[in-house]
Amino acid sequence: MALDHTNPFAAPSTLDYQLPPLAQIRTEHFLPAITDGLEQQRAEWEAVATSPEPATFANTVEAIERSGELLRRVLPTFWIYTSSLGGSDLDALDEQVTPLLTEHRDAFLLDPRLLARYDAIADAAENAGTTRLTAEQSHVLGLLRSEARRAGVGLDEAGTAHLRELNARISALETAFGQRVVAGMAAAAVPVTDEAELAGISDGDRASFRRSAQDRGAVERGVDHLITMILPTSQPVIADAESPVLRSRVQEASVTRGGGHDPESDTRGLIVDLVRARAERAELLGFPHHAAYVAAGGTAGTTDAVMDMLTGVVPAATRNARAELAELQDLAARPSPEERPLVTAADWPFYARRVRQERYDIDLAELRPYFELDRVVVDGVLWTATQLYGLTFRERTDLPVYADGMRVWEVFDGEPGVAVDAPDPADAPDGTGMGLFMLDPYAREGKRGGAWMTGFVDQSHLLGTRPVVTNTLNVPRPPAGEPTLLTWDEVNTLFHEFGHALHGLLSDVTYPSWSGTEVPRDFVEYPSQVNEMWMTHPVVIERYARHHETGEPLDPAIVERLREADRYGEGFATTEYLAAALLDQVWHQVSVADAPTGAEEVLAFETAALLDLGLDIPQVPPRYRSTYFNHTFGGGYDAGYYSYFWSEVLDADTQAWFEEGENGGLDPARGRRFRDVLLSRGHSGDPLGFYRELRGRDADVAPLLARRGLL
C-alpha cells in the first residue's frame, strides 16, 4: 500500500540538502512511513537475491546501497526524535518499531542468497581478472561478506530461527533499558527547599535549578530548586556545593539510579536478561562470549588485546588516584586535624576544585562568564574548522528545527586558513554548500542524557546526497534573557562532538552505508578526541574565551594554568573510566552458565568485579555504574566502551603530529592532510591503514601515557 501523500515522508524533501520538513512531522507520521519503507526495501532486496543475471557489483552491492529510499528519509528523523525529544508516545512507538527493525536487519544479514552473490563477485574479480573493482569497492565487498558471516548466515534453519529470536529480544531489552535510564534521571532529581543548602553554587546554576523546578511542576509541591542529573556518576554541582549534606544527597541519588529504589526505573532485571541473551547469541555464533564477538568486528580484533591495554594501566592509574586522595584528605583535615574527616566520593570533586584553586590559582566556576555558548561555538569550534579545513559557516534561520533553541549553519568548502566568513548570500544561493550543521544544546525532559552526534542525511556520491549533521548536548537552559554560560567540561564536550560532526561533514565516499562515522566502534571516537586539542590552543582560546559582558579576553596566564590544571586529577579520571570500561568487559565476558540469573545479583556482581580488577576504591566509583550504563546496556557500546581509550592512543599520537606543524599545530597544511587522508574516507578502506598513511607508522602509545601521567 502506498504511503498517504499527506505524510511528510511520502516524497523526498524539497528543503535544502533534503532536510526533513521538521515543522510538519508528528508522531503519528512515523509508523506508516517505517512499515511502508520496510516493505519496499524488502522487495528491493528480494529482487537482488532472485535476479537471474550474473552477480556484478552494480546489480548487487550498488543496488542494495540504493535500496530503502523511504527508510533513509524516515529512520534518521525517528532516531533523533526518540533520543532528543522522547515522551510517552515516542517511547511507546520506539518499543513497537525496534523489533520490526531488528527483524528487517536479520532478513538482510541472514540471507544466504545475498552472500552467494557477494562471493560470486569476489571470485570473478580474483580469478577471471575481467571484473575490476576499485579499492573502495573491494573493501566494501569484503565488509559485506564478513558482516554476513559474523552475523550468522551459515547457521542451520533451527539456529537461524533461534538467532532471530535472540536478536529481537536483545533489541527490545536495549530499548527498555535506555528508557528506564531516562526515567531514572528524572526520578533522581534532588529537590531543594532551603536555599541555604545552595551555598557556594553560582547564581547561574541556581537560576537553572529554579527553571527545572518550574518546568517539571515541582514548585507546586513547594520545591523551589530541582537539581537534575546528568548521565555520568559525577554530578557537576558537587564540585561547588559547600554543604556536605547536599553533596551527599546528590551523590547518593546519582549512584543509586536504576538500583531498585524506584520500580519504574529499575534496570537490574534488564541487565541480567541482556547479558544472558548476548552471551547465548555469541555462543550460538561460535564465540566464547559477547566481548569476543564485538572485538572481532573492531580494529582491536581480540579481547586479549583489549584487556591487555586496559588492565595494563590499572596499577599506575590507581596509584595516582590514591596519591590524589591523600592530598585531598590533607586538605579536608586542615580545619580540624584532630578529627580528620574522611573524604568520600561525594567530597572528591569539591576538594579537587580547591586543590586546583590553591595550586593553579584557578576556580573553574568563576571562569564560566568567559565561556558563553554562542561565542564558544562560532569563535571557537567553527572558526577552528575554518583555519584547519577551509570550512566556512553561514547561519540559516529559515530552515525548520525540531526543538526551541536549536541553530542551523550551512557549511561551505574553501581553502584552509584563508576563508573566515561564509559566502555572502547573494554569492552563495541556498543549498549550494557542502552540507548543514545543526546544534541542539539544551537539556529537556524526556531527552536522553549525555552528548552525541547523529544526522538526518549521510553523504554519498552514489546517491548524490550531502550531509546534514547534528550535535546534541544537555546544557541546562538559563532563564529567558540570560546568557548560556558553559562549564569547562561543556566546552570540551562541544569540541569533542564537533569532531564527530567533522567526520560526517567531510565524508567523501561513494556508498552511504560506509559514510562518515560508519567506521568500527573502536575507531569512531578518534577524530572527535583529536578535535578536543584545539580548545586550549592559545590562538583559539583567545578568540572564544571572552567575558560575556565586557568582551575582555581570559588572561593568558590563566589559560596556561588551565592547561596545567587539566593534567591534575588524571588518577581519578583514568580510574573512573577504567572501572566502567572493565565492568563493560567483565559483564560481557561471562558465559551463559556463569552469568547472573536474578536482579538481586547485579550490584554484587559489580562489586566483585571491581575488587578482582583492583579498582575497588570507594572514593572513585565507576564513571557509569551498571544500572545506568547506557553506553553498554542501552546499545551501541556494548563490550565496546574500551573504544575511548583505544582511540585515545591514536588521538594523542596525532596531537603530537599536529604540534610539530606551523603555528603551534594550527597548521592548514596538516589540517588538509588530516582531512584528506582520514576524515574524508569513512569506512571506504582499512581505518588503521588510513592512520598509517597519515603518520607513516603505527601509533605510539607513549604520548597517551605521558598525557595521563601513566609513564
Residue pairs with C-beta under 8 A, 6 or more apart in sequence:
1 36
2 36
3 9
3 10
3 32
3 33
3 36
3 70
4 10
4 32
5 11
7 29
7 32
7 33
8 20
8 21
8 24
8 25
8 29
9 20
9 25
9 29
9 33
9 37
9 70
9 73
9 74
9 77
10 33
12 18
12 69
12 73
13 19
13 20
13 21
13 73
14 21
15 21
15 399
15 400
16 396
16 399
16 410
16 430
16 431
16 436
17 431
17 435
17 436
17 457
17 465
17 466
17 467
17 468
18 73
18 456
18 457
18 465
18 468
19 399
19 400
19 436
19 456
19 457
19 468
20 73
20 77
20 456
21 400
22 77
22 400
22 401
22 402
23 400
25 77
25 81
25 402
27 81
27 89
27 90
27 93
30 74
30 77
30 78
30 81
30 93
30 97
31 93
31 96
31 97
33 70
33 73
33 74
34 71
34 74
34 75
34 78
34 97
34 100
34 101
35 100
36 70
37 68
37 70
37 71
37 73
37 74
37 75
38 71
38 100
38 101
38 104
40 68
40 69
40 70
40 71
41 67
41 68
41 70
41 71
41 104
42 104
42 107
44 63
44 64
44 66
44 67
44 68
45 64
45 67
45 107
45 108
45 111
45 114
47 63
48 59
48 60
48 63
48 64
48 67
48 114
48 117
49 111
49 113
49 114
49 117
50 113
51 59
51 60
53 59
54 120
55 116
55 117
55 118
55 120
55 121
55 124
56 121
56 131
57 121
57 131
57 133
57 137
57 141
60 114
60 117
60 118
60 121
61 118
61 121
61 137
61 140
61 141
61 144
61 511
62 462
62 511
64 114
65 460
65 462
65 463
65 511
65 512
65 513
66 462
66 463
72 457
72 458
72 512
75 101
76 454
76 455
76 456
76 457
77 456
78 97
79 454
80 402
80 454
80 456
80 470
81 90
81 402
82 90
82 91
82 93
82 94
83 447
83 448
83 452
83 454
83 472
84 402
84 403
84 440
84 447
84 448
84 472
85 402
85 403
85 444
85 446
85 447
86 182
86 445
86 446
86 447
86 448
87 446
90 446
91 179
94 175
94 179
95 172
95 175
95 176
95 179
98 171
98 172
98 174
98 175
99 168
99 171
99 172
101 171
102 167
102 168
102 170
102 171
103 164
103 167
103 168
105 167
106 151
106 163
106 164
106 167
108 114
109 147
109 148
109 151
109 152
109 153
110 148
110 151
110 152
110 153
110 155
110 160
110 163
110 164
111 153
112 153
112 154
114 148
115 145
115 148
115 149
115 153
118 141
118 144
118 145
118 148
119 145
121 131
121 133
121 141
122 141
122 142
122 145
124 130
124 131
125 131
125 132
125 133
125 138
133 141
135 684
135 685
136 509
136 510
136 511
136 684
136 685
139 683
139 684
139 685
139 686
140 511
140 513
140 514
140 684
143 514
143 683
147 297
150 285
150 293
150 296
150 297
151 285
152 159
152 160
152 163
152 284
152 285
155 163
155 284
155 285
159 284
162 284
163 281
163 284
163 285
166 277
166 280
166 281
166 284
167 281
169 273
169 277
170 274
170 277
170 278
170 281
171 635
173 270
173 273
173 274
173 277
174 274
174 633
174 634
174 635
175 635
176 270
177 267
177 270
177 271
177 274
177 630
177 633
177 634
177 635
178 448
178 630
178 634
178 635
180 258
180 264
180 265
180 266
180 267
180 270
181 231
181 257
181 258
181 265
181 267
181 448
181 449
181 628
181 630
181 634
182 446
182 447
182 448
182 449
183 262
183 264
183 265
184 229
184 257
184 258
184 262
184 265
184 267
184 627
184 628
185 228
185 229
185 230
185 231
185 257
185 449
185 628
186 216
186 228
186 445
187 257
187 262
187 264
187 265
188 229
188 253
188 254
188 256
188 257
188 262
189 212
189 216
189 218
189 226
189 227
189 228
189 229
189 253
190 226
190 227
190 246
190 249
190 250
190 253
191 213
191 218
191 221
191 223
191 225
191 226
191 227
192 198
192 209
192 223
192 224
192 225
192 226
192 227
192 246
193 222
193 223
193 224
193 225
195 206
195 224
195 225
196 243
197 241
197 243
197 245
197 246
198 206
198 209
198 225
198 241
198 243
198 246
199 241
199 242
199 243
200 240
200 241
200 242
200 243
201 237
201 240
201 241
202 240
202 365
202 368
204 368
204 478
204 482
204 485
205 237
205 240
205 476
206 225
207 478
207 479
207 482
208 476
208 477
208 478
208 479
209 225
209 226
209 227
209 228
210 224
210 225
210 479
211 476
211 477
211 478
211 479
212 218
212 225
212 226
212 227
212 228
212 476
213 219
213 223
213 224
213 225
213 226
215 445
216 226
216 445
218 226
227 235
227 237
227 250
228 443
228 476
229 235
229 253
229 254
229 257
229 449
230 236
230 449
230 450
230 474
231 448
231 449
231 450
231 474
231 624
231 628
231 630
232 450
232 623
232 624
233 254
233 255
233 576
233 621
233 622
233 623
233 624
233 625
234 254
234 349
234 576
234 623
235 250
235 251
235 254
236 349
236 487
236 489
237 246
237 250
238 247
238 250
238 251
238 346
238 349
238 350
239 349
239 350
239 352
239 353
239 364
239 365
240 350
240 353
240 365
241 247
241 250
241 350
242 350
244 346
244 347
247 346
247 347
247 350
248 344
248 346
250 346
251 344
251 345
251 346
252 346
255 345
255 621
255 625
257 265
257 625
257 627
257 628
258 265
258 266
258 267
258 268
258 625
258 627
258 628
259 266
259 268
259 603
259 627
260 266
260 268
260 599
266 599
267 627
267 628
267 633
268 599
268 600
268 602
268 603
268 627
269 599
270 633
271 587
271 599
271 602
271 626
271 627
271 633
272 595
272 596
272 597
272 598
272 599
272 601
272 602
274 633
275 290
275 587
275 588
275 590
275 595
275 596
276 592
276 595
276 597
278 290
278 588
278 638
279 289
279 290
279 588
279 590
279 591
279 592
279 595
280 592
281 290
281 293
282 288
282 289
282 290
282 292
282 293
283 289
283 591
283 592
285 293
287 293
287 296
288 591
289 303
289 588
289 589
289 590
289 591
290 588
290 589
290 638
290 639
291 303
291 306
291 585
291 588
291 589
291 639
292 302
292 303
292 589
293 639
294 521
294 588
294 638
294 639
294 640
295 301
295 302
295 303
295 305
295 306
295 639
296 302
297 520
297 521
298 520
298 521
298 522
298 523
298 640
298 643
299 520
299 522
299 523
299 646
299 687
299 688
300 306
300 522
300 642
300 646
303 585
303 589
306 585
306 642
306 646
307 585
309 642
309 645
309 646
309 649
310 578
310 581
310 582
310 585
310 642
310 645
311 582
311 613
313 574
313 578
313 705
313 708
313 710
314 575
314 578
314 582
314 613
314 614
314 615
315 614
316 709
316 710
317 570
317 571
317 574
317 575
317 578
317 708
317 710
318 571
318 575
318 614
318 615
318 617
319 571
320 570
320 571
320 574
320 575
320 709
320 710
321 571
321 572
321 574
321 575
321 617
321 620
322 571
322 617
323 571
324 352
324 569
324 571
324 572
325 343
325 348
325 617
325 619
325 620
327 355
328 343
328 347
328 348
328 351
328 352
328 355
329 340
329 342
329 343
331 351
331 354
331 355
331 358
332 340
332 341
332 343
332 347
332 351
333 339
333 340
333 341
343 351
343 619
344 618
344 619
345 618
345 619
345 620
345 621
347 619
348 572
348 619
348 620
352 568
352 569
352 572
353 363
353 364
353 365
355 568
356 362
356 363
356 364
356 565
356 568
356 569
357 363
359 565
359 568
360 561
360 562
360 564
360 565
360 568
361 558
361 561
362 558
362 561
362 562
362 565
364 487
364 488
367 488
367 545
367 554
367 558
367 562
368 485
368 486
368 487
369 485
369 547
369 548
369 549
370 545
370 546
370 547
370 548
370 554
371 485
371 486
371 487
371 488
371 490
371 491
371 544
371 545
372 483
372 484
372 485
372 486
372 546
372 548
373 441
373 475
373 483
373 484
373 485
373 486
374 484
375 544
375 546
375 548
376 486
376 491
376 494
376 544
377 407
377 439
377 494
378 393
378 544
379 543
379 544
379 546
380 491
380 494
380 495
380 534
380 535
380 540
380 541
380 543
380 544
380 545
381 494
381 495
381 498
381 544
382 391
382 393
382 409
383 420
383 540
383 543
383 544
384 534
384 537
384 540
384 666
385 391
385 393
385 498
385 502
386 392
386 393
386 414
386 416
386 417
386 419
386 420
387 416
387 417
387 666
387 668
387 671
388 416
388 417
388 534
388 666
388 667
388 668
388 670
388 671
388 672
388 674
388 675
389 416
389 502
389 506
389 671
389 672
389 675
389 679
390 413
390 414
390 415
390 416
390 417
390 418
390 419
390 668
390 671
390 672
391 411
391 412
391 413
391 414
391 434
391 505
392 411
392 412
392 413
392 414
392 419
392 420
392 421
392 422
392 423
393 409
393 410
393 411
393 412
393 422
393 437
394 409
394 410
394 412
394 422
394 423
394 425
394 428
394 433
395 407
395 408
395 409
395 410
396 408
396 409
396 410
396 430
396 436
397 408
398 430
399 408
399 436
401 407
401 408
401 438
401 440
402 440
403 440
403 442
403 444
405 440
405 441
405 442
405 477
406 438
406 439
406 440
406 441
407 438
407 439
408 436
408 437
408 438
408 439
409 422
409 436
409 437
409 438
409 439
410 422
410 428
410 430
410 431
410 433
410 435
410 436
411 433
411 434
411 435
411 436
411 437
411 505
412 419
412 422
412 423
412 428
412 432
412 433
412 434
413 433
413 434
415 668
416 668
416 669
416 671
416 672
417 668
417 671
418 668
422 428
433 466
434 466
434 467
434 505
435 457
435 459
435 466
435 467
435 468
435 469
435 505
436 467
436 468
436 469
437 469
437 470
437 471
437 501
437 505
438 456
438 468
438 469
438 470
438 471
439 470
439 471
439 473
440 470
440 471
440 472
440 473
441 473
441 475
441 484
442 473
442 474
442 475
442 476
442 477
442 484
443 474
443 475
443 476
443 477
444 477
447 472
447 474
448 630
449 474
449 630
450 474
450 630
451 471
451 472
451 473
451 474
451 493
451 496
451 497
452 471
452 472
452 497
452 500
453 469
453 470
453 471
453 472
453 497
453 500
453 501
453 503
453 504
453 517
453 528
454 469
454 470
454 472
455 467
455 468
455 469
455 470
455 504
455 516
456 468
456 470
457 465
457 466
457 467
457 468
458 465
458 467
458 504
458 507
458 512
458 515
458 516
458 518
459 465
459 466
459 467
459 504
459 505
459 507
459 508
459 509
459 512
459 515
459 516
460 509
460 510
460 511
460 512
460 515
461 508
461 509
461 510
462 510
462 511
462 512
463 512
465 512
467 504
467 505
467 507
467 515
467 516
469 501
469 504
469 505
469 516
470 501
471 494
471 497
471 498
471 500
471 501
472 497
473 490
473 493
473 494
473 497
475 484
475 486
475 490
477 484
478 484
478 485
483 548
485 548
486 494
488 562
491 535
492 532
492 535
495 531
495 532
495 534
495 535
496 528
496 529
496 531
496 532
497 528
498 528
498 531
499 527
499 528
499 529
499 530
499 531
499 532
500 517
500 524
500 527
500 528
502 527
502 531
502 679
503 516
503 517
503 524
503 527
503 528
503 679
504 515
504 516
504 517
505 516
506 675
506 679
506 680
507 515
507 516
507 679
507 680
507 681
507 682
508 680
508 681
508 682
509 515
509 516
509 680
509 681
509 682
509 683
509 684
510 684
511 684
514 682
514 683
514 684
515 682
515 683
516 682
517 524
517 682
518 682
518 683
519 682
519 683
519 687
520 683
520 687
521 636
521 637
521 640
521 643
522 640
522 642
522 643
522 646
522 647
523 643
523 647
523 650
523 687
523 688
524 643
524 647
525 643
525 644
525 647
525 648
525 651
526 647
526 650
526 651
526 654
527 678
527 679
529 644
529 647
529 648
529 651
530 651
530 654
530 655
530 658
530 674
532 651
533 655
533 658
533 665
534 540
534 666
535 541
536 559
536 562
536 563
536 566
537 664
537 665
537 666
538 556
538 559
538 664
539 663
539 664
539 666
540 666
541 554
541 559
542 553
542 554
542 556
542 559
545 553
545 554
545 559
546 552
546 553
546 554
547 554
567 707
567 709
570 707
570 708
570 709
570 710
571 709
572 620
573 708
574 708
574 710
575 615
575 617
575 620
576 620
576 621
576 622
576 623
577 623
577 644
577 645
578 613
578 615
578 645
579 610
579 613
579 615
579 620
579 621
579 622
579 623
580 622
580 623
580 624
580 629
580 641
581 641
581 642
581 644
581 645
582 609
582 613
582 615
583 606
583 609
583 610
583 622
583 626
583 629
584 629
584 631
584 632
584 637
584 638
584 639
584 640
584 641
584 642
585 639
585 642
586 609
586 613
587 605
587 609
587 626
587 632
588 632
588 638
588 639
596 602
596 605
602 626
602 627
603 626
603 627
605 626
606 622
606 625
606 626
607 616
610 616
610 622
615 622
622 629
624 630
624 631
624 632
626 633
629 641
631 637
631 638
631 640
631 641
632 638
632 639
632 640
632 641
637 643
648 704
649 699
649 701
649 704
650 691
650 699
651 704
652 703
652 704
652 706
652 707
653 695
653 699
653 700
653 701
653 703
653 704
654 674
654 694
654 695
655 665
655 703
656 700
656 703
657 670
657 694
657 695
658 665
658 667
658 670
658 674
659 665
661 667
661 669
661 670
662 669
662 670
673 694
674 694
677 690
677 693
677 694
678 690
678 691
678 694
681 690
688 698
691 698
691 699
692 698
702 711
704 710
705 711
